[in-house]
Amino acid sequence: MNEDYAGPLPVRYVPFEADVLGALMPMHMHVSPTGHIVAVGPTLAKLRPNEDLVGQRLLEVFELKRPLHIAHFSDLLGHESCMVRVKFRHGYRLGMKGLLVPLSTRQPMLPDRRASGGAAPVLRPTASSKHRAGHEPRGALINLSLGVNVVEAVQRYNLSSADFAPADPTVDMLYLIEAKSIALEESKRLNSRLEGARVEAETQASTDTLTGLQNRRSMDSLLHQLEGSRQAFGLMHLDLDYFKQVNDTFGHGAGDHVLKFVAGVLQDETRADDLVARVGGDEFVLIFRGCVDLAMLEGIAWRIISRLEEPISYDGHQCRISASIGTTLSSFYREPSADRMLNDADRALYASKDQGRARHTVFNPEQLGVTN
Amino acid sequence: MYGLVHRALQCFAQDIYGDEIWDKVVVEVGHQLHEYEAMLTYPDHHLDDVLVALSDQLEKTPTQVSEDVGTYLVTHTRMEPVRRLLRFGGATFEEFVLSLDDLHDRLKLALPDLDLPRLEVETHSSSAISVSVDFDRQGFGAVLLGILRAMADDYGALVVLELGRGGLGDKEVERVTAELFEAQFATGRGFGLVAEESMT
């Protein structure tokens, strides 16, 4: 690649005084050919406030994570310019990453036109620079960065913006981290408040979200209202048969479809004034206001059952269900109570189930007080 | 505009003057909104309505109240994050003021939809700096004045501030001028790049 470069070797040489180097790269280290630290940037020095890094051996101060398999500093120099990951061996084991560039006596950098097209060559340490005869290594320059450990390091070593080079976006990054966390915190607060409001709204709602029927809450409130008003009414408790098989065989999509279909049938077969509520997974309660006509209610019950026995198509499948119903009337009781009537309708429903499903049973007031 | 701004005004009223004042403001404004959410957006005119109603309640001018809001943003414990974000601007008050140019773009990085004024900083002598408020709404100059006053205290700097108007391009805008007398007049409050509580 570099062999393409036909022009004269650059003679430019930029002498750096240690303090200039420190200002440009406050976390650099100059390491001698023997592997001793010769100079450190001011910020790097701050990370070991109680010891002088200068004069120590690089590999005694730092554990080298990358490159792998480095036993001696000369191995590292053999790698030429490379990414390094280091960790302090003693004290707080802060990790850092950076670039190591070997220094040689002459022209350590060569112009490199890789990816630069026709633009001016970029000075880079290159593979060929090492092999030039007479280039004694002069050690290496390592420029480190705190990487993702920056928040921790800033806190622990009380670093300020003056400890980062002005060209280094670290301080902007810390600003961004902080601003984003505030925004995120606010968003989380908003989300949890909205979630609370949603749950609240849901519990206060009177409809079942899947079927659009009334829910148990709504049924309870109507029953208690009727209880107080002494208005006559019929109460029907309906439970689907074989619904679980539909769910298990064809999945919850089929189950939901069936429930919506059932809701449609129940609404068709009742008057607008009546209440149809879904009170459990496949349980429904129907309240017929002002109606204690048993013959009429029996007719409705049987129509519902026969319509629900028709197969329901879903996604090419035929879902077969049925229904068991138990009914009671407020006129059966001297003082109708909501709990009592729900309980009795439920007992009638289980009588229907016991008789082999797809049945309708009217609660027998003779059984009042009888347990089964 | 982001509710962040509306909410700042609400928190100011509640924290400094109490819930009763805020309740009265809500009634007087009549928007049926008791609580502004920082991350939702509200119409801009709410801000004016609330500011006018609050000024009425406090028997102050909207400009005085705006300046107090600016001070509140920097000094109140509930608003500590705001002070921290501002302190990122620099190690001294002068550096901080000179960094206000970048504030708009910095905030855009974090909240791209937040529509806040663009500030133009100009130095007139070694100690005189002016900050122009480039915005399509009036009134932020007073908030900036309050912020700068509180930030000067935060850095411990002795500064004389003045709110006026000045030209910016072909516009006439609000402008705060700062005359810096002493950078370290008093001991300022501390600032670490990373907040204490985030180290857990």
Boltz contact constraints between the chains, C-beta under 6 A:
constraints:
  - contact:
      token1: [A, 151]
      token2: [B, 194]
      max_distance: 6.0
  - contact:
      token1: [A, 154]
      token2: [B, 193]
      max_distance: 6.0
  - contact:
      token1: [A, 154]
      token2: [B, 194]
      max_distance: 6.0
  - contact:
      token1: [A, 155]
      token2: [B, 194]
      max_distance: 6.0
  - contact:
      token1: [A, 155]
      token2: [B, 199]
      max_distance: 6.0
  - contact:
      token1: [A, 162]
      token2: [B, 91]
      max_distance: 6.0
  - contact:
      token1: [A, 174]
      token2: [B, 193]
      max_distance: 6.0
  - contact:
      token1: [A, 175]
      token2: [B, 88]
      max_distance: 6.0
  - contact:
      token1: [A, 176]
      token2: [B, 109]
      max_distance: 6.0
  - contact:
      token1: [A, 176]
      token2: [B, 110]
      max_distance: 6.0
  - contact:
      token1: [A, 179]
      token2: [B, 85]
      max_distance: 6.0
  - contact:
      token1: [A, 179]
      token2: [B, 110]
      max_distance: 6.0
  - contact:
      token1: [A, 180]
      token2: [B, 110]
      max_distance: 6.0
  - contact:
      token1: [A, 182]
      token2: [B, 81]
      max_distance: 6.0
  - contact:
      token1: [A, 183]
      token2: [B, 110]
      max_distance: 6.0
  - contact:
      token1: [A, 183]
      token2: [B, 111]
      max_distance: 6.0
  - contact:
      token1: [A, 186]
      token2: [B, 38]
      max_distance: 6.0
  - contact:
      token1: [A, 186]
      token2: [B, 39]
      max_distance: 6.0
  - contact:
      token1: [A, 187]
      token2: [B, 39]
      max_distance: 6.0
  - contact:
      token1: [A, 190]
      token2: [B, 37]
      max_distance: 6.0
  - contact:
      token1: [A, 190]
      token2: [B, 39]
      max_distance: 6.0
